[in-house]
């Protein structure tokens, strides 16, 4: 498949975006049971800036390498507080809480 399209599993759309030789490429949105990953795909993975929204409403915004959190990023919590820090291979050793200003 080449060009803009949708990939469905059991009738549910799991990816909307560009395809090249059947691989996800370019800007796209991948929906999983955990949430939605938005970013720039190359060879089926996200690299560079993007976001991930968990099904409970929390949102990660930052960089990705091979679809994992990498480098600087932040998680915006449901109450508006922000956890900010550095990520390596999808994990962070230390996050700083930035309280929501009301």
Secondary structure, 3 states (H helix, E strand, C coil): CCEEEEEEECCEEEEEEEEECCEEEEEEEEECCCEEEEEEEECCEEEEEEEEEECCCCEEEEEEECCEEEEEEEEECCCCCEEEEEEECCECCCEEEECCCC
